[in-house]
Amino acid sequence: MGNYYLGGYSFINGENPYEITLQNGPDNQFKWSPLFALIMGGMVQPDEQRTILGLWLLTGMAAFSFGLSRWCDLTRKAPFYITFALLAGLLDLVVSMSVNQVNALITGLALLGIAEYRDGRFFSAGAILLLGSNLKVYPIVFLIALAFPFRTMYWIGALSAGVVAFLLPVLFVGWSHNLEMHIAWFHLVLGELAVDGVLDILSAFQRLGLNSVGLALRWLVLVTSIHTFFAYFFLAKRPDWRPWITFGLAAMLLLSPRTEVFTYVLLAPSYVLMASWCAESGRGIIRSYAGPLFTVLAVAIASCRFTDPEWYVSESPYEVVRVVGAMGYWVLTASILGGEILRLLKAGTADSSCEEQRTLNRETAANNSIDPYN
């Protein structure tokens, strides 16, 4: 929170928050957008910091909880393992909020934005996902995926929110400083793609001395995720949202070089999403085995808080358990989505064959009906 305050205070006072905070070391550099800097700068009230901090924590937890409630009805009777999945998710939420990070807030915004899209409210979906991406770039993956097929109101919502996010700081710091800081922020975000990883799949296995394994898995996740994530959404007329969301979140954590212990709150909603999805499945094998397996992985990830004495150190070798757990979520949901893609492709091929046969039958009938003496 000190980094947030310092970056925001510097921005409002006409300084470069990305350079000012870098003096305290790369780990303490302010890396967020000018809009986020404006929000944090406006919260710098020395006499009221405890109240502001409390409101910040409540905002993050409320967004997380409200976003999750749009996807799961926890008031209904459910299998016992959903309780453990929920507790694991809440534990990761507490871990992230213990350092006052913005991850819980953007997780909630991502869930809300996708839920709005699912329910046909495309303007608000685009606006919410753009806002979440402005606060931290992770939701941009869903923002881009939902942009195609083209829906006018979705694009209008995203563009409107983008314009507001860009222009709002102008009212406080002026056009020139705002534009300069946006350019600096874009350069910083792009530069983050080339930095050494923290708790992504490659860096985690490198710390175990398994460089080639980590590199191979990274390329596997990268190539498979791009094709599966977008192909499924393009092919599915009625997407099975919860596995798709979980697949995207797991892939982001495995690939992002900025993944750390406290970022795992991004996957925390999926503990409950996939447990409830399995419980509602019409297939007995999924209800009996997949649901408990998802929950075991969730508990393994969240329990690092108690089983690793240095749980707050993302570079701790034991934290590879989180990476393995996320990999498990990725593999299981990739299997679900991959199977559905194959089914959709087969159905499309069968429909094409039937249509070709119908066309051929019509042409044959037409030819047979021609009177040669006419």
N, C-alpha and C positions, 0 to 999 in steps of 0.2 A: 504494500500500500504506500510505503514511502516513495517507491519509484513512480507510482501513479501520481502522487501529490507533486513531486519534484518536476516531473515531465509536464504536468498540467500547469503548474505555476509558471514554469519557464515559458511555455507557449503563450499564455495570456499576457505575459510581460514582454513579448516581442523577441524572445530568444529562441534558439533552436533546441528543443527538448532532446533530440537524438544525439546531439553533441554534448550538451550539458551533462546528461546522465551517463554518457560513455566514459566520462572522467572517473566514475566509480567502478569501472570494470565492465567488460562485455556482458556479464551475467546480470548486471544491474541497469543495462541500457533500456530506455523507454522505446518500445517497438510498436506502439499502437498508433491509430489514425489521429489526425488533427481533431476530429469530432470527439474522440475519446479523451484527448488531451483537454479539450474545452470542458467536457463534463467533469473531469478530475480537477481542473483548475478552479472551476466554480465551487467545488466541494472543499477547497482549502480554507477552512475556518478554524484557526488554532484553538479557540475556546469551545468548539463544538465537535471536535474530531471523534470523540467517542460516540456521540449520537449519529454522526454521519457514517461512521464505520458500521454501526448497528443497522442502519437503513440499507447500506450497501450489501451486507450479508443477507438481510431479509429479501432484498430485491433478487439476488441471485437464487436463493432457495425457492422463492415464490415462482420465478420464471421456470426453473427446473421442474418443480412439482406440477405447475399448470400445464406445461408442455407434455409431461408424462401422462397427465389425466386425459389428454385428448386422444390417447392411444390405448389406454387400459382402464377397464372398470374394476377397481379393486374392492368394490362393495359386494361383488358376487362371490358365491362359494367357489373355491378353486383348489387344485391339488396342493399338498403341503409344501412342495418345493418352491412355489411362487413366493411364499413367505421368506425363505432364505434368499431368493433372488432379490427381493425388495430390500432386505437388510443389507445385502452386499452393495446394492446401488446407493443406499443411504450412507453407508460407510465411506464409499469413494467420494460422495458429495461432501461429507464432513472433512475428509482429507484435503480436498481442493479448497474448500471455503476456509480452512484453518490458516491459509496464507493469503486469503482475500483475493484470489484470482478471479478473472472475468469468465473463466471457462463454464461455470454453471449457468451464467446468464446466456451465453451464446448457445449452449446446448438446448436450453429452454426455447430460445428464439428459433433455432433450427427445427425443433419438433413442432412448434406452433406454425411456422411458415409452411412446412410440408402438410400439416393437417388442414390448413386453409386451402391449399391447392387440391388436396384430396376431396374436400367438400365443395369445390367449385368456386371458391372466393379467390379468384386469381389476382386481383389487384392487391389485396392485403397480403397474399402469399409472396408476391414479388417484393413488396415493400419490406416485409418482415425479414426475409432472407437477405436482402441487400443491406439492411441495418445490421443484422448479425455479422455479415461478411465485413462490414466496415469496422465493427468493433474488434473482430479477430477473423482472419481470413478463412478459417476452416469451413464455414457454411457455404463458401463460394462453389464448392463441388456440387452441392444440391441445387444452388441457384442456377448454374449452367445446365445441369441435367434437365431441370424442369422447364428450361427456356425453349426446348424443342420437344414436340412440335410447337410451332409458333402460336401463341395465344396473345392477342392484342392487349388485353387488360393486364396480363401478367407482366408484359414488357413495360407498359405504362406505369404500373405500380413500382417496378424496380427502378426505372429511370427517374420517376418522381422522387423516390426515396434517395436516390443517388444525388440528385440536384440539391435536395434539402441538406443532406449530409455534407455536401461540398460547400454550400453557400452559408450555412448557419454560422460557422466560425468567422466569416467575413464581418458579421455584425459586431464582433468583439475585438478582432485583431487586424482588420483591414484586408483588402484584396491581395496585395502584394505578398504579405507575410503568409497568408493562408495558402496561396498558390505555391510559394517556395517550400512550405512545409509538406504539402501534398506530394510534391516532386521528391523531396527527401525521403518521405515515407515509402513511396513506390520503390525507390532505389534500395531502401533497407529491406523491404519485403522480398524483392528479387535476390538480394544478396544472401538472405537467410537460406535460400535453397541450396547454396554451395557450402554452407558451414558444416563442421563436423557434427554428427548426430549425437543425441543425448540418450534416448531410450527407444529409438526406432529399431527395426529388426536387424539392420546391418550392424549398428554400433553395439547392440546388446550381445550379439554373437561374436563380434570382434573382441570384446572384453573377456570372453570365455576362450579365446584363442582359436575360434572356429570361423576364420575370415571367409574361406571359400563357401562354407555352408550359409553364412549370412548373406553373402553376395548373390548366391544362387537363389535363395529364398526371396531376396529383395526383387530380383528381376522377375521371378515367378509371380509374386504378388502384384507388381507393377503392370506387367503385360496382361495378366488374367483379369485384374480389376478393371482396367480401362475398357476392355472388350465386354466383359460380363455386365458391368454397371450400366453402361449406356445401351448395349444391345437389348438387355431385358426390358428397360423402360420403353424403348422404341417399339418392341414387339408386343408387349403385354397391353391389351385393351383395358383390362382391369388389373392394375398392378397389385401384387401381394406386398403391401407397403412395408410391413415390419421386417421381413428378411432383407429387403432391399436397403432399408435405412441402416440396419445393423451391418450389412456387408460394406456399405460406404464408410461408416464410422470406423470399423475395424481396419479397413484398408488405409484410411488416413493416419491412424495411429501407428500402423506398421511402417509407413513410408515417410512420414513427416520427420525431418531432422530435429524439429523442436519438441517432439513428444517427450514428456517427462512424467514423473510419478503423478503430479497434480493434474496432468492433462487427461488422465484416464477417466475423469468424470464424463468425458464425451461418450464413452462406451457404456457408462453406468445405466442409462435408461434402457439399453438393449438387454440388460440382464432380465428386466421385467418384460420387455417387449417380446423376447423370444420364448420366455417361459410361458407367457399367456398365449402366444401363438401356438405353441405345442399343445397346451391344454385344450385349445379350441379346435385342434385339428381333427378331421374325420378319420384319420388313420391311427389305429391302435398302437402301432409300433412307434409312431412319433410321440404320442401321449405318454407311452410307458418308458421310452428310452431317451429320446432326444431332449425332452423337457428336463429330466434330471441331469443329463449330461451338460446342457447349457448352464444349469444352476451350479454344478460342481466347478465348472470353469470360472463362473462369476465369483464364487466363494474363494477359489484359489487366488484370483487376482486381488480381491479386496482384502484377503487375510494377510497379505504382505505387510499391512499396517502393524500386525502383531507378531508375525514370524520373522521379520527382518529388523534387527536392532537399529539399523541405519535406514529405515523405511523412507525417510525424507531425502535421501541421497539417490538421485536418479541413476548415477553411475555405479551404484552398488551391484556386484555380480548377481546377487540373489534376486534382484528386480527383473531378471530375465523371465521369472515366473509370469509377470504381467504380459510380457511379449508373447510367451507361449500360449497364455490364455486368450489373448487377442487373436493369435494365429488360429486357435481352435474355433473361435467364433467366425473367423474369415472362411475357414475350410468348410464348416458346416453350412453356412449361408451360401457359399459359392456352389455347394452341391445342390442345395434347394433351387437356387436361381438357374444353375446350369441345366438341371433336369427339366425345369419349366421352359427354358429356351429351346431345348431339343423337342419338347412336346409341341411348342408353338410352330417350330420350323416344319415338323412332320405334318401338322394340321394344315399349314399353309401350302405344303407340297401336294397334299391330298386334295385340297380345295382347287388348286391349279389344275390338277389332272382331271378332276370332275368337270371343271369349266371347259377344258379343252375337249373332253369327250362330248359334252353337251353341244359345243360349237360344231364339232364334226358331225354329230347326229343331225343338227339343223341343216347343215350344208348338204348332207346326203339326202335328207328328205326333200329339200328344195330341188336338188338335181333330179330326183325320181319323179317329181311332179311336173317337170317340163314336158310339154307335148311336142314331140319331134316333127309333127305334121302341121303345127301352128305357123 
